Amino acid sequence: MSENYYTQTPNFVSSVSSDVDPRTRLFSFSTLLGTLTGNNGMGPDFPVNINYSPTSASNYWNMGIGTSLGLSMYNRQSGDLYLESGEMFKVNDTGSQPVILHQKIRTVVFTRINDETYRVIEQDGSLTELQDVAGDGLFRPVQRCSPLGYALYLNWKYDAVGFVLASVSDDTGDTLCTFEYDGYGETTVHFFPGCTEAYYVTLSTLNNYLTDIRHTGMEQDYAWHLDYDDVGMGDGLLTLIRVTTPTGLVKEALYNYGTTTGLMHFPDEAGLPPLPAVTQLTIRPGQGQPDMVTLYSATEDNNDNNVAFRNYLGYAFNLGSGWSPDSDNMYAMLDPDYLYQTIVTQRAQEDGLSDIKNVYTYNNYHLLQQTEITQNGTRHLTEMDYYAQPYQEFDDQPAQCLFPRKQTLT
């Protein structure tokens, strides 16, 4: 679904720091399988993360739809640049060098070495080399270098399931990790093969969706289990709704009050159906502990399906040049009158206690403008002011326009 539109919201830390991003109200999942450190501890490090994006229909890593390893990658055909940080930018690649759009301050350098090789340089001096090793226009990571010059090499091959990552090695020739695909929906990741500290993680898929993660590094056969359902994402795409952890804790997201009718409306000119949004997150710790229930809404009466409301997709945003699927149309110009909100209510777990209500308000640059927390008559308000100038086009904004200028607490 995300191939039909672009938004800057994944580039904020809230998209990966919580189960439900309050900006987008999408339920995501991430877990670390292990960290590879090459060259006898000199680096670079390679954290092997499993990341899930609910709006992605891609399966670049052959580990499940919407699932990735969190490495940099570039799709030249669509102009999408995916970074290790989880950020995703659109790129104008028609000139002598590619230009990352909507990047006021260069937090990463992206250059074209030749027609088959690109390079990503991070702020710490580390770099990742991307190559079109499969000849399909998708530039995959083939080498990671630390600021000291040590390297890891990502080796790719054709397999029964397609073009896949086969192994990771370092300058000494040691193989730190291998990937084994059985062709029936199961991938086994072998960490430190041949060493005393070796272990492996098995990723199982069903109908091309990641459903189980089993880690042999634990004393018992513990597993993560993931469940999916059709919540109205469109194009037949299923969405993660439930995660069961090895300890038995369960996180379950309810979208659209249990329907498949989306709540997040696009601008009318987009001609796209509304996207789903989480309306309730239930965490069941088990072990006799009470459930933790959190409600999400944009309206005070928690009845989002009765009215279209302003949101991160730009519904009812009128400034700028209009809708385009290749850019965040709300980045055209800062409109101080366009604000959207998410009300997050943490339900009281016991009788006699009060709910905690958090109201997050964002501007059309998706910056957190205000946070209001209330409980039992007590109110705490945080207001943020940024360097962005009202009614000024994004290209004319100061370089620090997305940075906070002043914080007011009440």
DODOGU-29090 format. One record per residue (C-alpha): residue in three letters; x, y, z; residue number from 1; chain. Coordinates in pm, 1 decimal, padded with zeros to 6 digits, always signed. Each point is the difference from the previous one (the first is absolute). Example, Ala and Ser with C-alpha at 12.3 -4.5 7.8 and 13.67 -1.06 7.14 Angstrom:
2
SITE  rest      east     north        up   nr  kette
SITE   ALA  +01230.0  -00450.0  +00780.0    1      A
SITE   SER  +00137.0  +00344.0  -00066.0    2      A
# end
This chain:
410
SITE  rest      east     north        up   nr  kette
SITE   MET  +00000.0  +00000.0  +00000.0    1      A
SITE   SER  +00285.1  +00244.2  +00080.3    2      A
SITE   GLU  +00100.4  -00017.6  -00366.9    3      A
SITE   ASN  -00306.7  +00219.3  -00073.0    4      A
SITE   TYR  +00098.9  +00292.9  +00222.6    5      A
SITE   TYR  +00290.5  +00149.6  +00195.1    6      A
SITE   THR  +00014.1  +00148.8  +00348.3    7      A
SITE   GLN  +00284.3  +00123.3  +00220.5    8      A
SITE   THR  -00150.4  -00152.7  +00314.9    9      A
SITE   PRO  +00222.7  -00316.5  -00000.2   10      A
SITE   ASN  +00298.0  +00232.8  +00046.7   11      A
SITE   PHE  -00101.8  +00089.0  +00356.9   12      A
SITE   VAL  +00121.4  -00211.0  +00292.0   13      A
SITE   SER  -00357.0  -00070.0  +00116.5   14      A
SITE   SER  -00051.4  -00227.0  -00300.9   15      A
SITE   VAL  +00241.6  -00257.4  +00145.7   16      A
SITE   SER  +00010.4  +00083.1  +00371.1   17      A
SITE   SER  -00349.6  -00117.9  +00090.8   18      A
SITE   ASP  -00247.1  -00270.8  -00092.9   19      A
SITE   VAL  -00242.4  +00251.3  -00151.5   20      A
SITE   ASP  +00132.6  +00318.8  -00156.3   21      A
SITE   PRO  -00230.3  +00279.3  +00125.2   22      A
SITE   ARG  +00051.2  +00194.0  -00325.1   23      A
SITE   THR  -00116.0  -00274.8  -00234.3   24      A
SITE   ARG  -00176.2  -00235.7  +00245.1   25      A
SITE   LEU  +00165.2  -00300.8  -00163.2   26      A
SITE   PHE  +00113.8  -00307.9  +00195.2   27      A
SITE   SER  +00356.2  -00113.3  -00072.6   28      A
SITE   PHE  +00252.5  -00254.0  +00124.2   29      A
SITE   SER  +00377.1  -00014.8  +00034.9   30      A
SITE   THR  +00240.2  -00240.0  +00168.3   31      A
SITE   LEU  +00377.0  -00049.2  +00008.7   32      A
SITE   LEU  +00118.2  -00349.2  -00096.0   33      A
SITE   GLY  +00366.6  +00062.5  +00072.1   34      A
SITE   THR  +00293.5  +00232.5  -00069.1   35      A
SITE   LEU  +00292.3  -00086.0  -00224.9   36      A
SITE   THR  +00334.8  +00167.7  +00068.7   37      A
SITE   GLY  +00266.9  -00075.6  -00256.3   38      A
SITE   ASN  +00377.0  +00005.6  -00019.0   39      A
SITE   ASN  +00079.7  -00132.0  +00348.1   40      A
SITE   GLY  -00214.1  +00259.3  +00172.6   41      A
SITE   MET  +00122.9  +00299.0  -00203.1   42      A
SITE   GLY  -00332.6  +00033.5  -00179.8   43      A
SITE   PRO  -00208.7  +00102.6  -00166.6   44      A
SITE   ASP  -00308.9  -00117.6  +00185.8   45      A
SITE   PHE  -00299.5  -00149.0  -00177.1   46      A
SITE   PRO  -00311.8  -00014.4  +00222.1   47      A
SITE   VAL  -00223.2  -00264.6  -00161.1   48      A
SITE   ASN  -00342.5  +00152.0  +00059.4   49      A
SITE   ILE  -00337.0  -00126.0  -00117.0   50      A
SITE   ASN  -00216.3  +00303.1  -00076.9   51      A
SITE   TYR  -00362.0  -00006.1  -00113.4   52      A
SITE   SER  -00177.9  +00279.9  -00190.1   53      A
SITE   PRO  -00381.1  -00038.6  -00018.9   54      A
SITE   THR  -00038.7  +00204.1  -00320.1   55      A
SITE   SER  +00269.4  -00176.6  -00203.5   56      A
SITE   ALA  -00090.5  -00272.6  -00248.5   57      A
SITE   SER  +00367.1  -00064.1  -00081.1   58      A
SITE   ASN  +00191.1  -00317.6  +00082.1   59      A
SITE   TYR  +00351.3  +00103.9  -00105.2   60      A
SITE   TRP  +00167.5  -00227.8  +00256.7   61      A
SITE   ASN  -00217.9  -00307.5  -00061.5   62      A
SITE   MET  -00080.1  -00012.3  +00370.7   63      A
SITE   GLY  -00362.0  +00111.9  -00016.3   64      A
SITE   ILE  -00210.2  +00278.5  -00147.7   65      A
SITE   GLY  +00077.7  +00330.1  +00171.8   66      A
SITE   THR  +00301.9  -00151.8  +00176.6   67      A
SITE   SER  +00356.0  +00126.8  -00037.7   68      A
SITE   LEU  +00342.4  -00032.3  +00164.0   69      A
SITE   GLY  +00034.3  +00373.0  +00056.6   70      A
SITE   LEU  +00284.8  +00057.5  -00248.2   71      A
SITE   SER  +00036.5  +00278.6  -00253.0   72      A
SITE   MET  -00147.7  -00068.3  -00342.1   73      A
SITE   TYR  -00091.3  +00205.8  -00305.4   74      A
SITE   ASN  -00275.0  -00057.6  -00256.1   75      A
SITE   ARG  +00104.6  +00206.8  -00299.6   76      A
SITE   GLN  -00324.9  -00052.1  -00187.4   77      A
SITE   SER  -00218.5  +00146.3  +00276.1   78      A
SITE   GLY  +00266.6  +00233.5  +00142.1   79      A
SITE   ASP  -00038.9  -00146.3  +00350.5   80      A
SITE   LEU  +00308.0  +00004.6  +00224.7   81      A
SITE   TYR  -00026.9  -00216.9  +00313.0   82      A
SITE   LEU  +00252.3  +00068.7  +00276.3   83      A
SITE   GLU  +00124.0  -00208.3  +00293.5   84      A
SITE   SER  -00154.7  +00253.3  +00238.3   85      A
SITE   GLY  -00346.2  -00094.0  -00126.9   86      A
SITE   GLU  -00035.0  +00323.4  -00195.0   87      A
SITE   MET  -00125.1  -00000.2  -00357.4   88      A
SITE   PHE  +00054.5  +00286.1  -00245.1   89      A
SITE   LYS  -00095.1  +00074.4  -00355.7   90      A
SITE   VAL  +00295.3  +00063.8  -00231.5   91      A
SITE   ASN  +00031.5  +00208.2  -00315.9   92      A
SITE   ASP  +00249.5  -00204.8  -00201.0   93      A
SITE   THR  -00011.3  +00184.5  -00332.8   94      A
SITE   GLY  +00305.1  +00224.6  +00044.3   95      A
SITE   SER  +00372.2  -00060.1  +00025.1   96      A
SITE   GLN  -00051.6  -00114.3  +00360.3   97      A
SITE   PRO  -00314.8  -00114.9  +00184.0   98      A
SITE   VAL  -00174.5  +00255.2  +00221.9   99      A
SITE   ILE  -00190.5  -00105.9  +00313.2  100      A
SITE   LEU  -00325.5  +00194.6  +00010.9  101      A
SITE   HIS  -00132.0  +00176.2  +00311.9  102      A
SITE   GLN  +00338.6  -00025.9  +00171.4  103      A
SITE   LYS  +00083.5  +00344.0  +00139.3  104      A
SITE   ILE  +00303.9  -00115.9  +00199.1  105      A
SITE   ARG  +00218.5  -00273.7  -00146.4  106      A
SITE   THR  -00020.2  -00280.1  +00254.6  107      A
SITE   VAL  +00113.5  -00248.5  -00264.6  108      A
SITE   VAL  +00191.9  +00032.2  -00328.3  109      A
SITE   PHE  -00125.0  -00198.0  -00299.0  110      A
SITE   THR  +00221.4  -00010.2  -00310.7  111      A
SITE   ARG  +00012.7  -00187.0  -00328.6  112      A
SITE   ILE  +00336.9  -00165.2  -00065.1  113      A
SITE   ASN  -00097.4  -00138.5  -00338.9  114      A
SITE   ASP  -00310.8  -00131.3  -00171.1  115      A
SITE   GLU  +00005.2  -00317.9  +00210.3  116      A
SITE   THR  +00125.7  +00129.8  +00335.4  117      A
SITE   TYR  -00122.8  +00253.8  +00259.0  118      A
SITE   ARG  +00147.0  +00091.0  +00336.8  119      A
SITE   VAL  -00166.0  +00103.4  +00326.7  120      A
SITE   ILE  +00219.9  +00186.4  +00252.1  121      A
SITE   GLU  -00134.9  +00036.7  +00354.2  122      A
SITE   GLN  +00071.7  +00277.5  +00250.0  123      A
SITE   ASP  +00250.6  -00215.3  +00190.5  124      A
SITE   GLY  +00207.7  -00053.6  -00314.5  125      A
SITE   SER  -00113.7  -00355.5  -00067.6  126      A
SITE   LEU  -00105.8  -00080.3  -00353.3  127      A
SITE   THR  -00209.0  -00256.4  -00183.9  128      A
SITE   GLU  +00054.3  -00086.4  -00363.3  129      A
SITE   LEU  -00308.2  -00092.0  -00201.0  130      A
SITE   GLN  +00010.1  -00189.7  -00329.5  131      A
SITE   ASP  -00253.2  -00125.2  -00252.4  132      A
SITE   VAL  +00124.2  -00356.0  +00046.4  133      A
SITE   ALA  -00319.0  -00157.7  -00137.0  134      A
SITE   GLY  -00039.1  +00237.2  -00295.6  135      A
SITE   ASP  -00355.2  +00091.5  +00105.7  136      A
SITE   GLY  +00052.9  +00366.7  +00085.2  137      A
SITE   LEU  +00006.2  -00073.9  +00374.2  138      A
SITE   PHE  +00332.7  +00100.4  +00152.9  139      A
SITE   ARG  +00076.7  -00232.9  +00289.8  140      A
SITE   PRO  +00272.0  +00038.2  +00266.7  141      A
SITE   VAL  +00317.6  -00188.0  -00088.8  142      A
SITE   GLN  +00255.4  +00161.2  +00233.1  143      A
SITE   ARG  -00002.9  +00184.1  +00333.4  144      A
SITE   CYS  +00311.3  +00191.9  +00108.9  145      A
SITE   SER  +00081.4  +00149.6  +00338.2  146      A
SITE   PRO  +00168.4  +00343.7  +00033.7  147      A
SITE   LEU  +00324.5  -00192.0  +00065.6  148      A
SITE   GLY  -00021.5  -00174.6  -00337.0  149      A
SITE   TYR  -00098.4  -00348.9  +00113.0  150      A
SITE   ALA  -00271.9  -00164.9  -00207.7  151      A
SITE   LEU  -00277.5  -00256.7  +00000.8  152      A
SITE   TYR  -00110.3  -00158.9  -00326.5  153      A
SITE   LEU  -00357.6  -00102.9  -00076.1  154      A
SITE   ASN  -00004.7  -00281.5  -00251.2  155      A
SITE   TRP  -00308.2  -00059.6  -00217.4  156      A
SITE   LYS  -00109.2  -00290.6  -00215.3  157      A
SITE   TYR  -00289.8  -00145.4  -00197.0  158      A
SITE   ASP  -00191.7  -00264.2  +00193.7  159      A
SITE   ALA  -00317.8  -00199.8  -00045.6  160      A
SITE   VAL  -00194.5  +00286.8  +00160.0  161      A
SITE   GLY  +00165.3  +00275.3  -00207.3  162      A
SITE   PHE  +00294.2  +00234.5  +00042.5  163      A
SITE   VAL  +00100.9  -00016.2  +00366.3  164      A
SITE   LEU  +00265.3  +00097.2  +00252.9  165      A
SITE   ALA  +00226.3  -00304.7  +00041.2  166      A
SITE   SER  +00264.3  +00096.9  +00257.2  167      A
SITE   VAL  +00191.8  +00276.1  +00177.6  168      A
SITE   SER  +00380.9  -00010.6  +00022.3  169      A
SITE   ASP  +00281.5  +00235.6  +00101.3  170      A
SITE   ASP  +00350.3  +00101.7  -00113.4  171      A
SITE   THR  +00159.1  -00302.6  +00168.7  172      A
SITE   GLY  -00212.4  -00238.1  -00205.6  173      A
SITE   ASP  -00205.0  -00113.4  +00300.1  174      A
SITE   THR  -00366.8  -00070.4  -00067.2  175      A
SITE   LEU  -00201.2  +00164.0  +00275.3  176      A
SITE   CYS  -00345.6  -00098.0  -00114.0  177      A
SITE   THR  -00170.7  -00215.5  -00263.0  178      A
SITE   PHE  -00358.3  -00010.1  -00125.4  179      A
SITE   GLU  -00158.9  -00329.8  -00097.3  180      A
SITE   TYR  -00328.8  -00011.8  -00194.4  181      A
SITE   ASP  -00190.9  -00327.1  -00023.0  182      A
SITE   GLY  -00233.7  +00113.6  -00280.4  183      A
SITE   TYR  -00309.5  -00074.3  +00208.8  184      A
SITE   GLY  -00028.6  +00323.4  +00194.6  185      A
SITE   GLU  +00272.6  -00051.5  +00261.0  186      A
SITE   THR  +00325.6  +00194.6  +00032.1  187      A
SITE   THR  +00271.3  -00097.5  +00247.9  188      A
SITE   VAL  +00253.0  +00264.4  +00102.0  189      A
SITE   HIS  +00320.6  -00161.2  +00133.0  190      A
SITE   PHE  +00203.6  +00233.4  +00221.3  191      A
SITE   PHE  +00377.4  -00063.5  +00040.9  192      A
SITE   PRO  -00001.8  -00337.0  -00178.2  193      A
SITE   GLY  +00272.7  -00236.2  +00116.6  194      A
SITE   CYS  +00061.9  +00191.8  +00323.9  195      A
SITE   THR  -00081.1  -00101.9  +00356.6  196      A
SITE   GLU  -00242.0  +00293.2  +00032.3  197      A
SITE   ALA  -00193.0  -00104.3  -00312.5  198      A
SITE   TYR  -00379.0  +00011.0  +00002.6  199      A
SITE   TYR  -00270.8  +00030.7  -00259.7  200      A
SITE   VAL  -00336.0  +00174.0  -00043.3  201      A
SITE   THR  -00277.4  -00146.7  -00213.2  202      A
SITE   LEU  -00245.8  +00228.0  -00178.8  203      A
SITE   SER  -00318.8  -00169.9  -00120.7  204      A
SITE   THR  -00246.7  +00147.0  -00246.8  205      A
SITE   LEU  -00353.1  -00093.6  -00102.0  206      A
SITE   ASN  -00145.1  +00138.5  -00323.5  207      A
SITE   ASN  +00309.7  +00223.4  -00020.9  208      A
SITE   TYR  -00057.4  +00161.6  +00342.5  209      A
SITE   LEU  +00245.1  -00045.0  +00288.6  210      A
SITE   THR  -00183.4  -00198.1  +00269.4  211      A
SITE   ASP  +00261.1  -00151.3  +00233.5  212      A
SITE   ILE  +00348.5  +00083.5  +00127.0  213      A
SITE   ARG  +00178.6  -00275.6  +00193.2  214      A
SITE   HIS  +00327.7  +00069.8  +00180.8  215      A
SITE   THR  +00221.0  -00294.6  +00100.5  216      A
SITE   GLY  +00219.2  +00225.6  +00211.0  217      A
SITE   MET  -00260.4  -00032.8  +00274.5  218      A
SITE   GLU  -00005.7  -00294.2  +00240.3  219      A
SITE   GLN  -00346.5  -00105.6  -00116.4  220      A
SITE   ASP  -00170.3  +00005.5  -00338.5  221      A
SITE   TYR  -00154.0  +00343.1  +00040.9  222      A
SITE   ALA  -00153.9  +00178.7  -00295.9  223      A
SITE   TRP  -00158.8  +00322.0  -00111.8  224      A
SITE   HIS  -00329.0  -00052.6  -00182.6  225      A
SITE   LEU  -00157.1  +00257.3  -00233.0  226      A
SITE   ASP  -00362.2  +00005.7  -00119.3  227      A
SITE   TYR  -00143.5  +00198.7  -00291.1  228      A
SITE   ASP  -00344.3  +00102.2  -00124.0  229      A
SITE   ASP  -00163.6  +00209.7  -00268.8  230      A
SITE   VAL  -00063.1  +00340.8  +00158.2  231      A
SITE   GLY  -00059.4  +00190.7  -00324.1  232      A
SITE   MET  +00355.6  +00083.4  -00107.2  233      A
SITE   GLY  -00102.2  -00070.8  -00360.4  234      A
SITE   ASP  +00138.6  -00207.1  -00287.8  235      A
SITE   GLY  -00056.6  -00319.2  +00202.1  236      A
SITE   LEU  +00274.7  +00097.8  +00246.1  237      A
SITE   LEU  -00032.2  -00156.7  +00344.5  238      A
SITE   THR  +00106.1  +00192.8  +00309.8  239      A
SITE   LEU  +00169.6  -00110.9  +00320.4  240      A
SITE   ILE  -00254.1  +00010.4  +00284.9  241      A
SITE   ARG  +00151.5  -00219.9  +00272.1  242      A
SITE   VAL  +00345.7  -00083.0  +00137.2  243      A
SITE   THR  +00058.3  -00275.0  +00256.2  244      A
SITE   THR  +00341.8  +00018.2  +00165.4  245      A
SITE   PRO  +00207.8  -00290.9  +00138.9  246      A
SITE   THR  -00108.4  +00084.9  +00357.2  247      A
SITE   GLY  -00368.6  -00023.2  -00090.6  248      A
SITE   LEU  -00066.3  +00374.5  -00011.1  249      A
SITE   VAL  -00250.0  +00085.9  -00274.1  250      A
SITE   LYS  -00039.7  +00332.0  -00181.8  251      A
SITE   GLU  -00315.9  +00029.6  -00208.4  252      A
SITE   ALA  -00107.0  +00293.7  -00215.0  253      A
SITE   LEU  -00359.6  +00065.8  -00101.0  254      A
SITE   TYR  -00036.0  +00202.3  -00320.0  255      A
SITE   ASN  -00299.4  +00214.9  -00101.6  256      A
SITE   TYR  -00212.9  -00116.8  +00297.0  257      A
SITE   GLY  +00016.5  -00351.8  -00142.3  258      A
SITE   THR  -00102.4  +00082.1  -00358.1  259      A
SITE   THR  +00187.4  +00010.8  -00331.2  260      A
SITE   THR  -00107.8  +00358.3  -00072.9  261      A
SITE   GLY  +00300.4  +00232.0  +00033.3  262      A
SITE   LEU  -00007.2  +00315.6  +00212.6  263      A
SITE   MET  +00295.5  +00200.7  -00137.9  264      A
SITE   HIS  -00125.4  +00186.7  -00305.4  265      A
SITE   PHE  +00221.7  +00119.9  -00283.7  266      A
SITE   PRO  -00059.2  +00336.6  -00167.6  267      A
SITE   ASP  -00294.6  -00025.6  -00238.4  268      A
SITE   GLU  +00220.6  +00047.1  -00307.7  269      A
SITE   ALA  +00206.7  -00308.2  +00091.4  270      A
SITE   GLY  -00287.5  -00230.1  -00090.3  271      A
SITE   LEU  +00119.2  -00260.9  +00251.9  272      A
SITE   PRO  -00205.4  -00180.9  +00264.2  273      A
SITE   PRO  +00066.2  +00091.3  +00365.4  274      A
SITE   LEU  +00269.0  -00188.5  +00187.6  275      A
SITE   PRO  -00073.3  -00202.7  +00313.4  276      A
SITE   ALA  +00088.0  +00130.5  +00345.9  277      A
SITE   VAL  +00037.4  -00167.3  +00337.1  278      A
SITE   THR  -00285.4  +00080.2  +00239.5  279      A
SITE   GLN  +00105.4  -00227.0  +00286.4  280      A
SITE   LEU  +00318.9  -00170.8  +00115.3  281      A
SITE   THR  -00027.2  -00272.6  +00263.0  282      A
SITE   ILE  +00307.7  -00135.8  +00176.4  283      A
SITE   ARG  -00051.2  -00321.5  +00194.7  284      A
SITE   PRO  +00303.6  -00061.5  +00225.9  285      A
SITE   GLY  -00133.2  -00330.3  +00129.9  286      A
SITE   GLN  +00112.2  -00145.0  +00334.8  287      A
SITE   GLY  -00324.7  +00125.6  +00157.1  288      A
SITE   GLN  +00067.2  +00364.4  -00080.2  289      A
SITE   PRO  -00284.6  +00219.1  -00132.9  290      A
SITE   ASP  -00021.8  +00095.7  -00367.0  291      A
SITE   MET  +00129.3  +00343.0  -00101.3  292      A
SITE   VAL  -00242.4  +00166.7  -00241.8  293      A
SITE   THR  +00078.7  +00314.3  -00199.4  294      A
SITE   LEU  -00253.1  +00176.7  -00221.8  295      A
SITE   TYR  +00092.0  +00210.8  -00305.1  296      A
SITE   SER  -00219.6  +00258.9  -00167.6  297      A
SITE   ALA  +00002.8  +00337.4  -00172.1  298      A
SITE   THR  -00338.6  +00106.2  +00133.2  299      A
SITE   GLU  -00094.4  +00079.9  +00358.5  300      A
SITE   ASP  -00287.2  -00247.6  +00001.8  301      A
SITE   ASN  +00219.8  -00282.8  -00134.3  302      A
SITE   ASN  -00221.1  -00040.3  -00304.6  303      A
SITE   ASP  +00232.8  +00049.7  -00293.2  304      A
SITE   ASN  -00211.1  -00191.5  -00250.8  305      A
SITE   ASN  -00271.2  +00267.9  -00006.1  306      A
SITE   VAL  +00204.7  +00288.4  -00140.6  307      A
SITE   ALA  +00311.3  +00053.8  -00213.2  308      A
SITE   PHE  +00269.5  +00178.9  +00197.3  309      A
SITE   ARG  +00336.8  +00162.9  -00062.8  310      A
SITE   ASN  +00289.8  -00244.7  +00008.9  311      A
SITE   TYR  +00355.4  -00074.9  -00113.1  312      A
SITE   LEU  -00116.8  -00072.9  -00357.3  313      A
SITE   GLY  -00106.7  +00361.3  -00047.4  314      A
SITE   TYR  -00378.2  -00023.4  -00006.7  315      A
SITE   ALA  -00144.1  +00354.1  -00043.0  316      A
SITE   PHE  +00347.4  +00153.6  -00046.6  317      A
SITE   ASN  -00038.3  +00275.8  -00259.5  318      A
SITE   LEU  +00338.3  +00170.6  -00039.0  319      A
SITE   GLY  +00271.1  -00095.7  -00248.3  320      A
SITE   SER  -00018.2  -00137.0  -00351.6  321      A
SITE   GLY  -00235.6  -00287.9  +00080.5  322      A
SITE   TRP  +00018.9  -00375.7  +00031.0  323      A
SITE   SER  +00288.1  -00209.2  -00132.2  324      A
SITE   PRO  +00065.6  -00367.4  +00083.0  325      A
SITE   ASP  +00377.0  +00064.5  -00009.9  326      A
SITE   SER  +00018.3  +00268.3  +00267.8  327      A
SITE   ASP  -00146.6  +00095.7  +00335.6  328      A
SITE   ASN  -00241.8  +00268.6  -00119.6  329      A
SITE   MET  -00016.3  +00155.9  +00347.8  330      A
SITE   TYR  +00369.3  +00092.3  -00025.5  331      A
SITE   ALA  -00078.3  +00256.3  -00268.3  332      A
SITE   MET  -00053.0  +00285.4  +00245.9  333      A
SITE   LEU  -00044.6  +00041.2  +00375.8  334      A
SITE   ASP  -00363.0  +00078.2  +00078.4  335      A
SITE   PRO  -00028.3  +00106.6  +00366.8  336      A
SITE   ASP  -00374.0  -00067.0  -00010.8  337      A
SITE   TYR  +00033.6  -00365.4  -00104.8  338      A
SITE   LEU  +00032.7  -00222.5  +00304.5  339      A
SITE   TYR  -00092.8  -00363.0  +00053.7  340      A
SITE   GLN  -00022.2  -00194.3  +00322.4  341      A
SITE   THR  -00007.4  -00345.0  +00154.6  342      A
SITE   ILE  -00164.8  -00061.2  +00335.5  343      A
SITE   VAL  +00162.1  -00289.6  +00185.9  344      A
SITE   THR  -00194.6  -00118.2  +00303.9  345      A
SITE   GLN  +00154.3  -00250.2  +00239.6  346      A
SITE   ARG  -00289.8  -00170.5  +00175.0  347      A
SITE   ALA  +00015.1  -00040.8  +00375.1  348      A
SITE   GLN  +00080.8  -00358.6  +00099.6  349      A
SITE   GLU  -00191.3  +00006.2  +00325.8  350      A
SITE   ASP  -00326.5  +00147.1  +00125.8  351      A
SITE   GLY  +00041.6  +00334.3  +00168.8  352      A
SITE   LEU  +00293.5  +00102.9  -00216.1  353      A
SITE   SER  -00020.9  +00256.2  -00281.0  354      A
SITE   ASP  +00089.2  -00035.5  -00365.9  355      A
SITE   ILE  +00307.7  +00183.2  -00129.3  356      A
SITE   LYS  -00076.9  +00209.1  -00307.3  357      A
SITE   ASN  +00280.8  +00113.6  -00232.3  358      A
SITE   VAL  -00078.4  +00238.3  -00287.1  359      A
SITE   TYR  +00276.3  +00027.9  -00260.8  360      A
SITE   THR  -00033.6  +00289.3  -00246.2  361      A
SITE   TYR  +00211.0  +00021.1  -00317.7  362      A
SITE   ASN  +00048.6  +00266.4  -00265.2  363      A
SITE   ASN  +00007.6  -00068.6  -00373.8  364      A
SITE   TYR  +00376.1  -00068.1  +00016.1  365      A
SITE   HIS  -00095.4  -00285.2  +00238.4  366      A
SITE   LEU  +00184.2  +00174.6  +00284.7  367      A
SITE   LEU  -00138.2  -00050.4  +00350.4  368      A
SITE   GLN  -00154.1  +00338.7  +00078.1  369      A
SITE   GLN  -00165.3  -00076.6  +00331.8  370      A
SITE   THR  -00038.7  -00280.8  +00254.9  371      A
SITE   GLU  -00277.4  +00022.1  +00258.3  372      A
SITE   ILE  -00023.9  -00260.5  +00277.8  373      A
SITE   THR  -00296.4  -00007.8  +00236.6  374      A
SITE   GLN  -00100.8  -00232.0  +00281.7  375      A
SITE   ASN  -00256.2  +00053.1  +00273.3  376      A
SITE   GLY  -00001.9  +00379.0  -00037.2  377      A
SITE   THR  +00378.1  +00034.8  -00029.5  378      A
SITE   ARG  +00127.4  +00148.5  -00326.5  379      A
SITE   HIS  +00352.5  +00020.1  -00145.0  380      A
SITE   LEU  +00056.4  +00189.7  -00325.8  381      A
SITE   THR  +00314.7  +00006.2  -00213.9  382      A
SITE   GLU  +00009.3  +00242.6  -00294.2  383      A
SITE   MET  +00271.9  +00005.2  -00264.2  384      A
SITE   ASP  +00106.4  +00280.1  -00230.8  385      A
SITE   TYR  +00216.8  -00070.6  -00307.4  386      A
SITE   TYR  +00218.6  +00203.3  -00233.8  387      A
SITE   ALA  -00232.5  -00066.3  -00295.8  388      A
SITE   GLN  -00157.9  +00318.2  -00133.8  389      A
SITE   PRO  -00376.3  +00018.1  -00067.4  390      A
SITE   TYR  -00117.9  +00020.6  -00361.8  391      A
SITE   GLN  +00350.7  -00057.9  -00130.5  392      A
SITE   GLU  +00074.3  -00273.5  -00252.8  393      A
SITE   PHE  +00212.9  -00286.6  +00128.0  394      A
SITE   ASP  +00286.6  +00071.9  -00239.4  395      A
SITE   ASP  +00019.3  +00354.2  +00140.2  396      A
SITE   GLN  -00011.1  -00102.4  +00364.3  397      A
SITE   PRO  +00316.9  +00035.4  +00211.4  398      A
SITE   ALA  +00218.3  -00307.5  +00027.5  399      A
SITE   GLN  -00101.2  -00051.9  +00363.5  400      A
SITE   CYS  -00373.7  +00037.6  -00071.8  401      A
SITE   LEU  -00088.1  -00339.8  +00150.5  402      A
SITE   PHE  +00195.7  +00066.4  +00320.1  403      A
SITE   PRO  -00170.4  +00117.2  +00322.2  404      A
SITE   ARG  +00057.2  +00363.2  +00091.6  405      A
SITE   LYS  -00188.7  +00025.9  +00328.9  406      A
SITE   GLN  -00178.9  -00232.3  +00240.3  407      A
SITE   THR  -00269.0  +00123.9  +00237.8  408      A
SITE   LEU  -00123.3  -00210.1  +00293.5  409      A
SITE   THR  -00320.6  +00071.4  +00188.6  410      A
# end
